[in-house]
Amino acid sequence: MSKIKTLSLLSIIIILFGSSSLLNTAEATTTLENDISTTEALSFPPNQFFVGKIIIIESQSGNNALQGGVLKTATVSISWGDRAGEKIEIPYGGDFANSGPAELKIGNYVVLMKTQAAGEISYYIVDRIRLHGLFLILIFFLAVVGYFGGRHGLGALLGLAISIIIIAIGIIPAILAGYNPFFIGFIGASLIACLSLYFAHGYNPKTTVALWSTLITLVIAFALSLFSVWITGLFGLGSEEARILSLNLENPINFQGLLVVAIILGTLGVLDDTTVNQTHIVHELAEANPRLSRKELYTRSLKIGREHIASLVNTLFLAYIAAFLPLFILLSMAQEPLWVTLNRDIIGEEILRSILGSISLILAIPISSYLAARNVKKHTGGAVSPKE
């Protein structure tokens, strides 16, 4: 059996093993969640949510300083479901009552929450409906990818959908159930890499080489992440969301492991792109000049890859900065020295994400170039110079 067929077989084994592991943990977690939900339902009815349309808005006299604005009452008509057409009067205030982008107006669709405690039923306006806008943008995105990407674009969309499913029903439930985030994260990331690459680029030797380049880089990235989290003393509790999560869980979570998983998943998308591009570069060079030796293929592809490294690093840093721009602005206004700001755990986490992600991308260039050059003889029908 050839090396490529062996690697392909190992890839399939990883997919099957990862799928069964994540499905088993997801099934166990679902059972646990159902048991918890059943217990809670005996004492507290679950909250219900509805979509409603505002048909009347009336201002109330006086201000409420605690709410941060003038109190108002909205008459909301439930849009669909068993209670479609029912009208409910709901007082509200705070940001929704202020003039500005968040102000509610007649005709707005909103999310209603119904709560019940001690036999008393209350309704609240918790958010505005924005799914219709997101849906239109999603349709436009799918159309652009399908039209310009063709078959590969559609395969990439399918891989993206499966990646989201793996994260939603595999990785997250398994971590919440108390499983080791390091193990779950590595299996999940490997599974995402396998499926997304093969769906987007097809099952062929080049994709298999790119996959194994990605998996090898992932192993190195995991090791670097574990060492970096340990040496920096980060606990993964830098964000407000992580602190809230730590206070509302029955099963303890290893937040350092969660931080490592977040770093790897944040890098994986660009990492796949890097290994695929570098593998294709090697094969294009081999097809353009079959006399090139494996060493020459590696050297020339590495030169091209170095030009790509600068833009990749810049892209990754800008992506992280853009995601946390309001936080950076807030911290820049703080009356404290720069070194104190940089020493904060939330800033340290983002710096670590950017640095480790960049290191992973840089390492992926020589790894994928080397593996592709080693296997290019089989890809090009043996048309490689004897001096290799």
C-alpha positions in Angstrom: 0.0 0.0 0.0 1.4 3.4 -0.9 2.2 6.1 1.6 -0.6 8.3 0.3 -3.2 5.5 0.6 -1.9 4.7 4.1 -2.3 8.4 5.1 -5.7 8.5 3.6 -6.8 5.4 5.6 -5.4 7.0 8.8 -7.4 10.1 8.0 -10.6 8.1 7.7 -9.8 6.4 11.0 -9.4 9.8 12.7 -12.7 10.9 11.3 -14.6 7.8 12.5 -12.9 7.8 15.9 -13.4 11.5 16.5 -17.1 11.3 15.3 -17.8 8.4 17.7 -16.1 10.1 20.6 -17.9 13.4 20.2 -21.2 11.8 19.5 -20.9 9.6 22.6 -20.0 12.6 24.8 -22.8 14.7 23.3 -25.3 11.9 23.9 -24.1 11.6 27.5 -24.3 15.3 28.0 -27.8 15.4 26.5 -29.0 12.8 29.0 -27.5 14.8 31.8 -29.1 18.0 30.6 -32.5 16.3 30.3 -32.2 15.0 33.9 -31.3 18.5 35.1 -34.1 20.1 33.1 -36.6 17.5 34.5 -35.5 18.3 38.1 -35.8 22.0 37.5 -39.2 21.7 35.9 -40.5 20.2 39.1 -40.0 23.5 41.0 -39.6 26.3 38.4 -41.4 26.5 35.1 -39.0 27.3 32.3 -39.0 30.7 30.7 -41.0 31.0 27.5 -40.0 33.3 24.6 -42.2 34.9 21.9 -41.8 37.2 18.9 -44.1 40.2 19.1 -44.7 43.5 17.2 -45.0 46.8 19.0 -48.3 48.5 18.1 -48.5 51.2 20.8 -46.0 53.0 23.0 -47.0 55.3 25.9 -44.7 57.3 28.2 -45.2 57.1 31.9 -44.8 60.1 34.2 -41.6 60.5 36.1 -38.1 59.1 35.7 -36.5 56.0 37.0 -32.8 56.6 37.7 -32.1 52.9 38.3 -33.4 52.1 34.8 -31.4 54.9 33.3 -34.2 56.5 31.4 -37.9 57.4 31.1 -40.3 54.5 31.8 -42.6 53.6 29.0 -45.3 51.0 28.3 -45.4 49.1 25.1 -48.4 47.2 23.8 -47.0 44.2 22.0 -49.0 41.8 19.7 -47.6 38.3 19.6 -46.8 37.5 16.0 -47.2 33.8 15.7 -47.7 30.5 17.6 -50.5 29.4 19.8 -51.0 32.9 21.2 -50.7 34.8 17.9 -52.7 38.0 18.0 -52.7 38.3 21.8 -51.9 41.8 23.0 -49.7 42.4 26.1 -48.8 45.6 27.9 -45.2 45.6 29.0 -43.4 48.4 30.9 -39.8 49.0 30.0 -37.0 51.4 30.5 -33.2 51.7 30.4 -31.5 51.7 27.0 -34.8 50.8 25.2 -36.4 54.0 26.5 -33.6 56.4 25.6 -33.4 58.2 22.3 -30.8 56.5 20.1 -30.2 53.3 18.1 -31.7 51.1 20.8 -34.9 53.1 21.2 -38.0 51.0 20.4 -40.5 52.3 17.9 -44.0 51.3 16.7 -43.6 48.5 14.2 -40.5 47.0 15.7 -40.4 43.3 16.2 -39.0 42.3 19.7 -38.2 39.2 21.7 -40.6 38.7 24.7 -39.7 36.6 27.7 -42.4 35.1 29.9 -41.4 34.2 33.5 -43.4 32.6 36.3 -42.4 32.7 39.9 -44.5 32.2 43.0 -47.6 32.0 40.8 -47.0 35.4 39.3 -46.5 35.8 35.5 -44.4 38.6 34.1 -43.4 39.6 30.6 -40.2 41.4 29.6 -38.8 42.9 26.4 -35.4 41.4 26.2 -34.1 42.3 22.7 -35.0 43.4 19.2 -35.4 41.0 16.4 -32.5 41.1 14.0 -32.6 37.6 12.6 -34.3 38.8 9.4 -31.3 41.0 8.6 -28.8 38.4 9.4 -30.7 35.9 7.3 -30.5 38.2 4.2 -26.8 38.7 4.7 -26.3 35.0 5.1 -28.2 34.4 1.8 -26.0 36.9 0.1 -22.9 35.2 1.5 -24.0 31.8 0.3 -24.8 33.2 -3.2 -21.3 34.8 -3.5 -19.5 31.7 -2.3 -21.5 29.4 -4.6 -21.2 31.6 -7.7 -17.5 32.5 -7.4 -16.3 29.4 -5.6 -18.2 26.8 -7.7 -18.0 23.2 -6.5 -15.2 24.0 -4.1 -17.1 26.9 -2.6 -20.2 24.7 -2.0 -17.9 22.0 -0.5 -16.4 24.6 1.8 -19.9 25.7 2.9 -20.7 22.1 3.7 -17.5 21.8 5.7 -18.3 25.0 7.5 -21.7 23.8 8.5 -20.3 20.5 9.7 -17.6 22.3 11.7 -20.3 24.4 13.4 -22.3 21.2 14.2 -19.2 19.6 15.7 -18.6 22.6 17.9 -22.2 23.0 18.9 -23.2 19.3 19.6 -19.8 17.8 20.3 -17.1 20.1 21.8 -19.3 22.5 23.8 -21.6 19.8 25.4 -18.6 17.6 26.2 -16.7 20.4 27.9 -19.8 21.3 29.9 -20.2 17.7 31.0 -16.8 17.9 32.6 -14.6 16.1 30.0 -11.0 17.2 29.6 -11.0 20.2 27.3 -7.5 19.3 26.0 -8.6 15.9 24.7 -12.0 17.1 23.5 -10.4 20.1 21.8 -7.8 18.1 20.0 -10.2 15.5 18.7 -12.7 18.2 17.7 -10.1 20.3 15.9 -8.7 17.2 14.1 -12.2 16.2 13.1 -13.0 19.7 11.8 -9.7 19.8 9.8 -10.5 16.4 8.2 -14.0 17.1 7.2 -13.6 20.7 6.1 -10.5 20.0 3.9 -12.0 16.9 2.2 -15.3 18.6 1.6 -13.8 21.8 0.2 -10.9 20.3 -1.8 -12.0 16.7 -2.5 -10.5 13.4 -1.5 -7.1 13.3 -3.3 -3.4 13.0 -2.4 -2.8 16.8 -2.3 -5.6 17.3 0.3 -4.3 14.4 2.4 -0.9 16.0 2.5 -2.4 19.3 3.5 -4.5 17.5 6.1 -1.5 15.8 7.7 0.4 19.1 7.6 -2.5 20.6 9.5 -2.6 17.8 12.0 1.2 17.9 12.7 1.0 21.7 13.1 -2.0 21.3 15.5 0.0 18.9 17.7 2.8 21.5 17.9 0.4 24.3 18.5 -1.3 22.4 21.3 2.1 21.7 23.0 3.1 25.4 22.6 -0.3 26.5 24.0 0.0 24.3 27.0 3.5 25.5 27.8 2.6 29.2 27.2 -0.5 29.1 29.4 1.6 27.4 32.1 4.5 29.8 31.9 2.4 33.0 31.8 0.1 31.9 34.6 -3.1 32.6 32.7 -6.1 30.8 34.1 -8.5 31.4 31.2 -10.7 33.7 33.4 -9.8 37.0 31.7 -13.2 37.7 30.2 -16.3 38.6 32.0 -18.1 35.7 30.2 -15.6 33.2 31.6 -16.1 34.5 35.1 -19.8 34.3 34.8 -19.5 30.7 33.4 -17.3 29.7 36.4 -20.0 30.8 38.8 -22.9 29.0 37.1 -21.6 25.5 36.6 -22.2 22.3 38.6 -19.5 20.5 36.7 -16.1 22.2 37.1 -14.4 23.3 33.8 -10.6 23.5 33.3 -10.6 27.1 32.0 -6.9 26.8 31.1 -7.9 24.0 28.8 -10.8 26.0 27.5 -8.3 28.9 26.7 -6.1 26.5 24.7 -9.1 25.1 22.8 -10.1 28.7 21.9 -6.6 29.5 20.7 -6.5 26.4 18.5 -10.0 26.8 17.0 -9.2 30.5 16.3 -6.1 29.5 14.3 -7.5 26.4 12.6 -9.4 28.2 9.8 -6.3 30.1 8.6 -4.1 27.1 9.2 -6.1 25.0 6.7 -5.8 27.7 4.1 -2.1 27.9 4.7 -1.4 24.2 4.3 -3.6 23.8 1.2 -2.0 26.8 -0.5 1.5 25.6 0.2 0.8 22.1 -0.9 -0.7 23.4 -4.2 2.4 25.7 -4.7 4.7 22.6 -4.5 2.6 20.7 -7.1 2.4 23.7 -9.4 6.2 24.1 -9.3 6.6 20.4 -10.0 4.2 20.5 -13.0 5.9 23.6 -14.4 9.3 22.1 -14.1 9.4 18.3 -13.6 13.2 18.3 -13.4 13.2 20.0 -10.0 14.4 17.9 -7.2 12.5 17.5 -4.0 15.0 19.7 -2.2 14.6 22.4 -4.9 10.8 22.1 -4.7 11.0 22.6 -0.9 13.4 25.5 -1.1 11.4 27.4 -3.8 8.0 26.8 -2.2 9.4 28.0 1.1 10.5 31.3 -0.6 6.9 31.8 -1.8 5.6 30.8 1.6 7.7 33.4 3.3 6.0 36.1 1.3 2.7 34.8 2.5 3.8 34.7 6.2 3.8 38.5 6.7 0.3 38.9 5.4 -1.0 36.0 7.4 0.5 37.3 10.7 -0.9 40.7 10.0 -4.4 39.2 9.2 -4.5 37.2 12.4 -3.4 40.2 14.7 -5.9 42.5 13.0 -8.7 39.9 13.4 -8.1 39.7 17.2 -7.8 43.5 17.6 -11.0 44.1 15.6 -12.9 41.5 17.8 -11.9 43.3 21.0 -11.6 46.9 19.8 -14.1 48.4 22.3 -12.2 46.7 25.1 -8.9 48.1 23.9 -10.4 51.6 23.7 -11.8 51.3 27.2 -8.4 50.1 28.6 -6.6 52.9 26.7 -8.7 55.4 28.7 -7.7 53.9 32.0 -5.3 56.0 34.2 -2.6 53.3 34.6 0.8 52.6 33.1 1.0 50.7 29.9 2.8 47.7 31.5 -0.1 47.4 34.0 -2.6 47.3 31.2 -0.6 44.7 29.2 -0.3 42.6 32.4 -4.1 42.2 32.7 -5.2 38.7 32.2 -7.7 39.6 29.5 -5.0 41.4 27.5 -2.5 38.6 28.1 -5.0 36.1 26.7 -5.4 38.1 23.5 -1.7 38.6 23.1 -1.2 34.9 23.6 -3.8 34.0 21.0 -2.2 36.3 18.4 1.4 35.1 19.1 0.6 31.4 19.2 -1.7 31.6 16.2 1.1 33.4 14.2 3.7 30.8 15.3 1.4 28.0 14.1 0.9 29.6 10.7 4.6 30.2 10.3 5.4 26.5 11.2 2.8 25.3 8.8 4.7 26.7 5.8 7.8 24.5 6.1 5.9 21.5 7.3 3.4 21.5 4.4 6.2 22.3 1.9 8.3 19.4 3.1 5.5 16.8 3.1 4.3 18.0 -0.3 7.8 17.8 -1.8 8.3 14.4 -0.3 5.2 13.1 -2.0 5.3 15.0 -5.2 7.0 12.2 -7.1 3.8 10.1 -6.8 1.6 13.1 -7.7 3.5 13.8 -10.9 3.9 10.3 -12.1 7.6 10.1 -11.1 8.7 13.0 -13.2 11.3 14.2 -10.8 15.0 14.7 -11.4 17.3 11.8 -10.4 19.4 14.2 -8.4 16.7 14.4 -5.7 
